[in-house]
Structure formats: C-alpha cells, structure tokens
Amino acid sequence: MANVIVIGAQWGDEGKGKITDLLSRSADVVVRYQGGVNAGHTIVVKDQTFKLHLIPSGILYPKTECIIGCGTVIDPEVLLRELDQLKELGISTRNLLISETAHVTMPYHRLIDQASEERRGSHKIGTTGRGIGPTYADKSERIGIRMLDLMDQQGLHEQLEWTINYKNVILEKLYNLPPLDPQEVIDEYLGYAERLRPYVVDTSLKIYDAVRRRRNILFEGAQGTLLDLDHGTYPYVTSSNPVAGGACVGTGLGPTMIDRVIGVAKAYTTRVGEGPFPTEIHGEAGEHLCSRGAEVGTTTGRQRRCGWFDAVIGRYAVRINGMDCLAITKLDVLDELEEIKVCVAYEIDGENCEHFPRNARQFARCKPVYKTLPGWRVSTSDCRSLEDLPGKALNYLKFLAELMEVPIAIVSLGASRDQTIIVEDPIHGPKRALLHPETTSASLLSA
Ligand code: IMP
C-alpha cells in the first residue's frame, strides 16, 4: 500500500499526464487536488489522444476511482464537456466523484480574469483566462460558490442574485463591460447542477475510507512547483498550491498518510505566460526545442517558452516537495543537439548563487551559469532500458541526478505509454542504483 503524490518540478507542462497515467495502473484511487481548467493533460493511448482538463487521467482505467478534491475549482460547463467527450469515446465516468466543497468557476470569474489581464498591460501575468485567479480570490473573500451551494436550488438563487449584482458593479464600473443577467446565470448553472449531482459527495470521507482499506492512492498535481502561489515565482504564478503540501489541504487528508512524493521534470525547461525565466533560449536552439517538443499549451494553444534544464529550480523543487524520486520526460527532444547546456547556478550582480531567490526582481536579474555537455545525436525514442541509451544520454541523466540530489526513477522518451524506461520502482523505492546521485561520478560535475 502506498499513497503517492505526483508533482511538477518546473513551471507546469512537465508531462505529468503521462507519468500519472503510467502510475494509475497500480492505483486504486486517483485524486486531483488543486487548480481548475487551466490545466491540461494530453494522454496518448494507441491511436487515441485524450485531452483532459479537470478529470484525473485515471479515468481511462475502468476500475480506478477518480476524485476531484476540495482544493480544485470547477468550471461545470468544461467539466460536462469533458464527461461527454469521454462517454462518446466509450469510457465510463461511473467512478468519478467531485468534492462538495470545491469552488465553482462562474462566468464573472472568466470575464474578470480576462479584463483584469488586459488592464494590467505590461504587468500582465499571462493567465489562461479561465477565471482561475478570481475563483480562488472569491474563496478567500468568502463569497465563493461551492459545489454544495450549486446543488441547493433555493440557496443558490439567493446567493447568486446577491453575488452577481455585486460582480456587475465591478464589471460595469471597473471594466466597462455589460452586466450579467442573474436569472440567466442561475438557470444555466441549475442545469449544470442537475447533471453533476450524481458525482458530488464529501470526498474527504471517501479518501479517508480508501486509506483505511489500504488502497493505493495517487494524488495528481496540476501546474508545477514554480507556479505555486506561495512557493513559486510570485506574482507570475497560479492561484493554488501545486506543491506536494497542497495535496493534504486540497483533499482533507493528513500528512502522516502520505508515503511518497514523485517529481516530474522535462529534460529541458518550458514556461507559458509572463515572468522571469533565466535559462530561456531565444535563438535557434529554443525554436528547435519548441518544434521538436511540440511545445504548445494543451489548454490555450499558446506557444511555450523553451530553455535549458535549470538545476537551481530543480534542487528547490526537490526541497520544497520533499521529493523522493524524479521522472525525467522528453529526453528524446534533445536527441539532435550537438551540445546541451545545464544551468548549475545563477550569477546575480556578479555574485554566485546556488539557491532560487524568492524576490521576483532579483530572480529577473539572475544569469545562468552553464555546464555544457556533449549531445548524443542518435535517436533515443526506441530505447527501453538504460542499457539501450547512448552513453552521453546516460551521462546527461546522471548529471541531472547529481545536481538535483535525487534519484531518477523514470525516463520518458515519447508520448506513448511504451516509450518509457522504468529505472527503479518509483513507488516502493530503489531497485537499481544507476541514477542515484551518490553513485554518479564526481568527475561528471567538472565535465
Ligand atoms: P492561471 O492559472 O490561469 O491564473 O495562470 C497563471 C499562470 O500560470 C500563467 O503564467 C499561466 O500560463 C500558468 N499556468 C496555469 N496553468 C498552467 C498549466 O497547466 N501549465 C503551464 N502553465 C500554466
């Protein structure tokens, strides 16, 4: 029995969908604990591609229970579309449960998100425009609508009438937008409520019950550590807690019941939206990574910014999440490169810095200190074991393990489930010591 959290170790889009999908095979329950429809997982199974925003990828396994926890925010329109899409593809959604205390994204949240971004001008965050920040803001302001409110016809009427009139003042006076018609919104959302009612329960009870029955639970983080509201590159972050700690708050499970934390990082780095990104590559190599890695956002279709692997933020992610092991994804994207850079430290105003600075202005001034490693220049996408990998690719992985001070348990070399090397059991611990930091050669660090 193991309760495992899977988190993104960078700025999101690390390929968590594929890793959680792989791990879901041995999970009885898969739980999403934060974020909303800003997330997007692409999962490729045989010739079918699934794009999921809210529903955990475990839904593709008929016996796995999937839970959307209380720390998430739910856009019912998008969720219902996702449910319909799965049903059309013949995938049962019978095993899905939604927390009754998860907050609901309303039309005014989306409108305010988009209008406030426009108003910010050069200070914009580059949000997904899905209303995520305003939904969490209402949760903190204690004027949010929760799933259980949505289920209560009379209560919803009263609550929404007041809230929409309040939000209309903001829409009209602050953003010059037309007001919303409270009755129209109420009717629309009551329609959603009827369809979602069978899924809505106290999920914290279900999760606790699963723990007591010694079921394997997988907690699936959305976004990534550097997008965390408290621990990321604030203010260029999302409004929830993607870090491992968020799994407890976002589900109602105590920390003593978590066994393991698995991080996921790309073999390079990407970022969507605004904010400092020290290892960003502006030239040809960046464009190569972008096109070779198909770096386009699942949710917004925006092109992702691409850069070299940043071991400073990697080490930070290991620490903040208490990471036990790491999955490295998209190694194959580096196949054609002659040389590959890895950021081992930063230089700020002439000083060497090995730690991620928490001040955004300071972070913006960080210049990466690179180690350059030779590329392997052969295809790795058909490799199925470490022995199949070219020596230089193996050295690259060892170098990352050493720098981040964490063992690499999984290496992914393509979108398909089978394009994966399981180095060691990511859930139960070491099987082989090949990619453990303590066993990698010190001389690699000075390579
Ligand atoms: P929001 O979550 O829509 O408020 O956006 C805040 C920041 O998080 C923006 O920089 C987004 O691009 C980024 N973001 C949100 N969700 C994701 C994701 O799933 N992957 C990568 N970046 C994301």
Boltz pocket constraint, residues with backbone or C-beta under 6 A from the ligand:
constraints:
  - pocket:
      binder: B
      contacts: [[A, 11], [A, 12], [A, 13], [A, 38], [A, 39], [A, 40], [A, 125], [A, 126], [A, 127], [A, 128], [A, 129], [A, 130], [A, 131], [A, 132], [A, 133], [A, 222], [A, 223], [A, 227], [A, 236], [A, 237], [A, 238], [A, 239], [A, 272], [A, 273], [A, 274]]
      max_distance: 6.0
